[in-house]
Amino acid sequence: MNDTIVTVVGNVVDAPRRNNTQNGAVTNFRLASTARRYDAGSEQFVDSGTFWVDVECWNGLSGNVAGSISKGDPVIVHGALTTHSWESENGPRSKPRIKAFAIGPNLAKGMSVFKRDRSGRAPDAVGAEGPAAVEVNPLSEAGYPTAGELVRGRDYEGEEPALHTADDPDLSEEPAHA
């Protein structure tokens, strides 16, 4: 497989659009990533061009993206870079597209609360005692665990939803920004 794998940090520039196709659910949005550099002459940071790219998210990722991100959100997109080509009145056209494997919020720009998607888990994975890690094949066809799969040794398996609660006395109180 000779996919060009990229990770792009940028902002969502339009509202994600979700559609159901015969190949599954897909959510599309446009991403803008503007490079910044330090200009020694003016002694300040300056923008040095924007990379515009369409992002497509399939199946489980599609629903999570449609329900989680909005226009203006800072995100990190990881996926395979492709070229979408078509014919127009002016001849052949093309533009870059990322088939996303993973998308997340850019935590350098803010905070996020994660809610695990349990819809894709095996029916016997949740018993009367609550959720438990399931022995699964850790890699799907794409090389990643499928949506909702817990992988023993990778995922948190405790009763609490987080390793530390927000009111844990061992956590120091520090401002979110300095």
C-alpha positions as CSV (number, residue, x, y, z in Angstrom):
1,M,0.0,0.0,0.0
2,N,1.5,3.3,-1.1
3,D,-0.9,5.8,0.6
4,T,0.5,9.2,1.4
5,I,-0.3,9.6,5.1
6,V,-0.6,13.1,6.4
7,T,-1.5,14.9,9.6
8,V,-2.9,18.4,9.2
9,V,-3.6,20.9,11.9
10,G,-6.1,23.6,11.0
11,N,-9.6,24.9,11.4
12,V,-12.9,23.7,10.0
13,V,-14.1,26.3,7.6
14,D,-17.7,25.1,6.8
15,A,-20.4,23.1,8.6
16,P,-19.8,19.3,8.3
17,R,-22.2,17.7,5.9
18,R,-23.3,14.1,6.5
19,N,-24.8,11.9,3.8
20,N,-25.8,8.2,3.5
21,T,-24.5,6.5,0.4
22,Q,-24.6,2.9,-0.8
23,N,-21.0,2.6,0.5
24,G,-21.9,3.8,4.0
25,A,-22.3,7.1,5.8
26,V,-19.9,9.9,4.9
27,T,-19.3,13.3,6.5
28,N,-17.4,16.0,4.5
29,F,-16.0,19.3,5.5
30,R,-13.3,21.8,4.4
31,L,-10.2,22.4,6.4
32,A,-7.8,25.4,6.3
33,S,-4.3,25.2,7.6
34,T,-2.3,28.4,7.7
35,A,1.4,28.2,8.3
36,R,3.0,30.8,10.5
37,R,6.6,31.8,10.7
38,Y,8.7,34.3,12.6
39,D,9.8,37.3,10.5
40,A,13.1,38.6,12.0
41,G,12.8,41.9,10.0
42,S,9.4,42.9,11.6
43,E,10.1,40.9,14.8
44,Q,6.7,39.3,14.7
45,F,4.9,36.2,13.5
46,V,3.3,36.4,10.0
47,D,1.0,34.1,8.1
48,S,2.7,32.4,5.1
49,G,0.0,30.9,3.1
50,T,-3.1,28.7,3.6
51,F,-3.5,25.0,2.6
52,W,-7.1,24.3,1.8
53,V,-8.2,20.6,1.7
54,D,-11.5,18.7,1.7
55,V,-11.8,16.0,4.4
56,E,-14.0,12.9,4.1
57,C,-14.9,10.7,7.0
58,W,-16.6,7.3,6.6
59,N,-18.9,5.1,8.7
60,G,-18.3,5.3,12.5
61,L,-16.0,8.3,12.1
62,S,-18.6,10.0,10.0
63,G,-21.2,10.0,12.8
64,N,-18.7,11.0,15.5
65,V,-17.4,13.9,13.4
66,A,-20.9,15.1,12.4
67,G,-21.9,15.1,16.1
68,S,-18.7,16.7,17.5
69,I,-17.2,19.4,15.3
70,S,-18.5,22.7,13.9
71,K,-17.4,25.5,11.6
72,G,-14.4,27.3,13.2
73,D,-13.3,24.4,15.4
74,P,-9.5,23.8,15.6
75,V,-8.8,20.2,14.7
76,I,-6.1,17.7,13.9
77,V,-6.8,15.4,10.9
78,H,-4.9,12.2,10.2
79,G,-5.5,10.3,7.0
80,A,-4.5,9.4,3.5
81,L,-3.9,12.3,1.1
82,T,-5.5,11.9,-2.4
83,T,-6.4,14.0,-5.3
84,H,-10.0,14.4,-6.4
85,S,-10.3,15.0,-10.2
86,W,-13.2,16.0,-12.4
87,E,-14.0,17.5,-15.7
88,S,-15.4,21.1,-15.8
89,E,-16.4,23.5,-18.6
90,N,-12.8,24.8,-18.4
91,G,-11.2,21.3,-18.7
92,P,-9.8,18.9,-16.1
93,R,-9.7,20.1,-12.5
94,S,-8.4,18.7,-9.3
95,K,-8.0,19.4,-5.6
96,P,-6.5,17.7,-2.6
97,R,-8.7,15.5,-0.3
98,I,-7.9,13.6,2.9
99,K,-9.7,10.4,3.7
100,A,-9.6,10.7,7.4
101,F,-8.6,7.8,9.7
102,A,-8.8,10.0,12.9
103,I,-9.9,13.5,13.8
104,G,-9.6,15.2,17.1
105,P,-9.7,18.7,18.7
106,N,-6.5,20.7,18.8
107,L,-6.0,20.9,22.5
108,A,-3.4,23.6,22.1
109,K,-6.4,25.9,21.4
110,G,-8.8,24.7,24.1
111,M,-10.2,21.9,26.2
112,S,-12.3,19.0,25.3
113,V,-14.5,16.4,27.0
114,F,-14.3,12.9,25.5
115,K,-17.3,10.6,25.4
116,R,-16.5,7.0,24.2
117,D,-18.7,5.8,21.4
118,R,-20.0,2.4,22.6
119,S,-22.4,1.8,19.7
120,G,-20.0,-0.4,17.8
121,R,-19.1,-2.7,20.7
122,A,-19.9,-6.4,20.8
123,P,-23.3,-7.1,22.5
124,D,-21.7,-9.2,25.2
125,A,-19.1,-6.5,26.1
126,V,-21.4,-4.9,28.6
127,G,-22.7,-7.1,31.4
128,A,-24.5,-6.4,34.6
129,E,-21.2,-5.3,36.2
130,G,-20.8,-2.5,33.6
131,P,-18.3,-2.1,30.7
132,A,-15.2,-4.3,30.4
133,A,-12.4,-4.5,27.9
134,V,-13.0,-7.1,25.2
135,E,-10.4,-9.3,23.6
136,V,-10.5,-8.2,20.0
137,N,-8.4,-8.3,16.9
138,P,-6.5,-5.0,17.6
139,L,-6.2,-4.1,13.9
140,S,-8.9,-3.7,11.3
141,E,-8.4,-3.7,7.6
142,A,-7.2,-0.1,7.7
143,G,-4.6,-1.0,10.4
144,Y,-6.6,0.7,13.2
145,P,-9.0,-0.7,15.8
146,T,-12.6,-0.3,14.6
147,A,-14.9,2.3,16.2
148,G,-16.0,1.3,19.7
149,E,-13.5,-1.5,20.2
150,L,-11.7,-1.6,23.5
151,V,-8.2,-3.1,23.3
152,R,-6.7,-4.7,26.4
153,G,-3.5,-3.0,27.4
154,R,-4.4,0.2,25.5
155,D,-7.7,1.4,26.8
156,Y,-8.6,2.4,30.3
157,E,-10.6,-0.4,32.0
158,G,-11.6,0.9,35.4
159,E,-15.0,1.6,36.8
160,E,-14.5,5.4,36.9
161,P,-14.9,7.3,33.6
162,A,-11.4,8.9,34.1
163,L,-8.1,8.1,35.8
164,H,-8.5,11.1,38.1
165,T,-11.6,13.0,38.9
166,A,-11.6,16.8,38.7
167,D,-11.9,17.1,42.5
168,D,-9.0,14.7,43.2
169,P,-7.0,16.2,46.1
170,D,-3.7,15.0,44.5
171,L,-4.3,17.3,41.5
172,S,-2.9,20.8,42.0
173,E,-5.1,23.7,41.1
174,E,-3.4,25.6,38.3
175,P,-5.0,28.2,36.0
176,A,-5.7,26.9,32.5
177,H,-3.8,29.8,31.0
178,A,-0.9,31.9,32.3
